[in-house]
Amino acid sequence: MDGDEILAVFDRAATGVAEAVARIDGWKMTGDREGQYSFDVAADEAARKVLAEAGFAVFSEESGSHDPERELLVVLDPVDGSSNAARGLPWYSTSMCAVDSEGLLAALVQNLVNGKAYRAIRGRGATVDGRPLAPTSEGYRRRGSGPTSQRSLGAATVGLTYLPPRHLGWAQYRVLGSIALDLCAVAEGVLDAYIDCTPEGHATWDYLGGALVCAEAGVAMGEAWGRPLLPGNLSEARSPVVAATQALLGEVLAQRSTFGAPAPEGIGAGGSASPV
């Protein structure tokens, strides 16, 4: 199955997720796991049905590992930003990333509020709603064109998950609540950088889709403690840091390394390393 065929399956799965989320019943919890909403489970079931019928193995935040013997694996976060969704805050998404023996292969991150879709295929670039994402000096002034050319943290607008113990030197910051969309916002030029400031780090299902979009858009990428963003064990947490340029990434990583410690290994499926 090539990248275009994978994305076609992802589009069908995302349609199922959107239909499930449209029936959101607010704060209703499943009672099976802390922080798990009933719509998380409904969205997971809708996505997995499509992915399973297409022949994929699945590693999902909500339900763990399925059909691990299959060759092509999809790392799935049915609803990234569930707390936002439950409260009606319009910043939550579904994220899917296909992984093969060579690494990240194809990804879809779709905003479940407005349907904006970020897609990427390894070696073939990234798009937002079909428009190519590539580095630009215009940034947010030409929305959808690609990452900015920002080189200085002191002039940057950064996205955060969790607040750091002190101001890190940015011009402005935003704490939005869906890392998948936050990463894509850097790829699009809406944000200049993103910093995971959580003590625990994030699970792979939270960020892999956005990471491939960033990589294919030309965004500079790193991890707070220098570890690979694609761990050998997908249940291990990581602390992603991305920036529009390599110079900005260097500044951001230098600041991020001044607090916290590497995330513990093996957070496991069915639990979240992220407060959102």
C-alpha positions in Angstrom: 0.0 0.0 0.0 1.5 3.3 -1.0 1.2 6.7 0.8 -1.7 7.9 -1.2 -3.7 4.7 -0.5 -2.9 5.0 3.2 -4.1 8.6 3.3 -7.3 7.6 1.6 -7.9 5.0 4.3 -7.1 7.7 7.0 -9.6 10.1 5.4 -12.3 7.4 5.7 -11.3 6.7 9.3 -11.3 10.4 10.2 -14.8 10.7 8.7 -16.0 8.0 11.2 -14.3 9.8 14.0 -15.9 13.1 13.1 -19.3 11.5 13.1 -18.7 10.0 16.5 -17.4 13.2 18.0 -20.4 15.1 16.6 -22.5 13.1 19.1 -20.3 14.4 22.0 -22.1 14.1 25.4 -19.9 16.5 27.2 -18.4 15.3 30.5 -19.6 11.7 30.5 -16.8 9.5 31.5 -16.4 5.8 30.8 -15.3 4.9 34.3 -12.8 2.5 32.8 -9.8 4.8 32.9 -9.0 8.2 34.4 -9.7 11.0 31.9 -11.4 8.8 29.3 -14.6 10.2 27.9 -17.3 8.1 26.2 -16.7 9.9 22.9 -13.0 8.9 23.1 -14.1 5.2 23.0 -16.7 5.8 20.3 -14.1 7.6 18.1 -11.6 4.9 18.7 -14.1 2.2 17.6 -15.0 4.1 14.5 -11.4 4.6 13.4 -10.2 1.1 14.2 -13.1 -0.4 12.2 -11.9 1.3 9.1 -8.2 0.7 9.8 -8.7 -3.0 10.6 -10.7 -3.6 7.4 -7.9 -2.0 5.4 -5.4 -4.5 6.9 -3.5 -2.3 9.4 -2.2 -3.1 12.8 -3.2 -0.4 15.3 -1.7 1.0 18.4 -4.3 3.3 20.0 -4.3 5.6 23.0 -7.8 4.3 24.0 -7.6 0.6 23.4 -3.9 -0.5 23.0 -2.5 -2.9 20.5 -4.5 -4.7 17.8 -3.4 -7.2 15.2 0.4 -6.7 15.9 1.3 -9.4 13.5 0.3 -7.2 10.5 3.1 -5.5 8.6 2.0 -1.9 8.6 1.2 -0.2 11.9 -1.0 2.8 12.5 -0.4 4.8 15.7 -3.8 6.4 16.5 -5.1 9.1 18.8 -8.8 9.2 18.1 -9.3 12.5 19.8 -6.2 14.5 20.8 -7.5 17.3 23.1 -10.3 15.4 24.7 -10.7 17.9 27.5 -11.1 20.7 25.0 -13.7 18.7 23.1 -15.7 18.0 26.3 -15.7 21.7 27.2 -16.5 22.9 23.7 -13.1 24.5 23.2 -12.5 24.4 19.4 -9.0 22.9 19.3 -9.0 19.1 19.1 -8.1 16.7 16.4 -7.7 13.1 15.3 -4.2 11.9 14.5 -3.0 8.8 12.6 0.5 7.9 11.6 1.5 4.8 9.6 4.9 3.3 10.7 6.9 0.8 8.7 10.4 -0.7 9.1 11.9 2.5 7.9 10.1 4.8 10.2 7.2 7.3 9.8 5.5 6.7 6.4 2.2 8.7 6.2 0.2 10.8 8.5 -3.1 12.6 8.8 -3.9 15.2 11.5 -7.4 16.6 11.1 -9.0 19.4 13.1 -12.3 17.9 14.3 -13.9 21.4 14.6 -13.4 22.8 11.2 -12.2 19.8 9.2 -8.8 21.3 8.3 -6.5 18.4 7.3 -2.7 18.2 7.5 -1.3 15.3 5.5 2.2 14.0 4.9 4.0 11.2 3.1 7.6 10.4 3.7 9.8 12.0 1.1 6.9 13.6 -0.7 6.2 16.6 1.5 3.3 17.9 3.6 0.1 19.7 2.8 -2.8 21.5 4.6 -6.1 21.1 2.8 -4.1 20.1 -0.3 -1.8 23.2 -0.3 1.9 22.4 0.0 3.7 23.4 3.2 7.2 24.7 2.7 9.5 27.1 4.5 8.6 30.8 4.0 9.5 34.2 5.3 5.9 35.2 5.5 4.7 32.8 8.2 1.2 33.5 9.5 0.7 36.4 7.1 0.4 33.8 4.3 -1.5 31.2 6.3 -0.9 27.7 4.9 2.3 28.4 3.2 4.6 26.8 5.7 6.9 27.4 8.6 8.3 30.9 9.3 11.9 31.9 9.0 12.0 33.0 12.7 15.5 32.5 14.2 15.1 34.3 17.6 13.2 33.0 20.6 12.9 36.6 21.8 10.7 37.4 18.8 8.9 34.0 18.6 5.3 33.0 19.4 5.6 29.5 20.9 3.0 26.8 21.7 3.3 25.0 25.0 1.9 22.0 26.8 2.2 22.6 30.5 3.8 25.7 31.9 7.6 25.6 32.6 8.9 26.8 36.0 10.0 30.1 34.6 9.7 32.3 31.5 11.9 30.9 28.8 12.5 34.1 26.8 9.7 33.9 24.2 7.9 37.0 22.9 4.5 35.3 23.3 3.1 31.9 24.2 0.0 29.9 23.7 -1.2 26.8 25.6 -3.8 25.3 23.3 -4.4 21.7 24.3 -3.8 19.4 21.3 -0.2 18.7 20.6 -1.0 17.2 17.2 -2.5 20.5 16.1 0.2 22.5 17.9 2.9 20.8 15.9 1.0 21.3 12.6 0.6 25.0 13.5 4.4 25.2 13.5 4.5 23.5 10.1 1.9 26.0 8.8 3.6 29.0 10.2 0.9 29.9 12.7 3.3 29.3 15.6 7.1 29.7 15.4 7.9 26.8 17.8 6.4 24.2 20.1 7.8 23.0 23.5 6.6 20.0 25.5 7.1 21.2 29.1 5.3 18.3 30.8 7.2 16.4 33.5 6.0 13.1 32.0 6.5 13.8 28.3 4.0 12.8 25.6 2.9 9.4 24.2 3.8 8.5 20.6 0.1 8.6 19.7 0.0 12.3 20.7 2.7 13.5 18.4 3.9 11.1 15.7 1.3 12.4 13.1 2.3 16.0 13.7 6.0 15.1 13.7 5.8 13.7 10.2 3.9 16.8 9.0 6.7 19.0 10.5 9.5 16.9 9.1 8.0 17.0 5.6 7.3 20.7 5.9 11.0 21.5 6.7 10.5 22.2 10.4 13.6 21.7 12.7 12.9 19.0 15.2 14.3 17.7 18.4 13.6 16.0 21.8 14.3 17.7 25.1 16.8 15.0 26.2 18.3 14.1 22.8 16.4 10.9 22.4 14.9 9.7 19.0 11.3 10.9 18.6 10.4 7.4 17.3 11.3 5.1 20.1 11.9 1.4 19.6 9.1 0.7 22.1 6.1 2.8 21.1 4.8 2.9 24.7 7.8 5.0 25.8 7.2 8.8 26.3 9.1 11.5 24.6 9.3 15.3 25.0 9.1 16.8 21.5 10.5 20.3 20.7 10.1 21.8 17.2 10.9 25.1 15.7 10.7 26.9 12.4 14.4 27.1 11.9 17.5 25.3 13.2 18.7 28.4 14.9 15.5 28.8 16.8 15.4 25.1 17.7 18.9 25.5 19.3 17.7 28.3 21.5 14.5 26.5 22.5 16.3 23.2 23.3 18.9 25.1 25.4 16.1 26.6 27.5 14.1 23.3 27.7 17.2 21.4 29.0 17.4 23.7 32.1 14.4 22.0 33.9 12.9 18.6 34.4 14.3 15.2 33.7 13.9 12.5 31.0 10.4 11.0 31.0 10.1 7.5 32.5 10.0 4.7 30.0 6.9 2.6 29.2 3.8 4.6 29.9 1.8 1.9 28.2 -1.3 1.9 26.1 -4.6 2.9 27.7 -3.0 5.7 29.7 -1.8 9.1 28.8 1.5 10.8 29.4 -0.1 14.1 28.6 -2.5 16.2 30.8 -4.6 16.9 27.6 
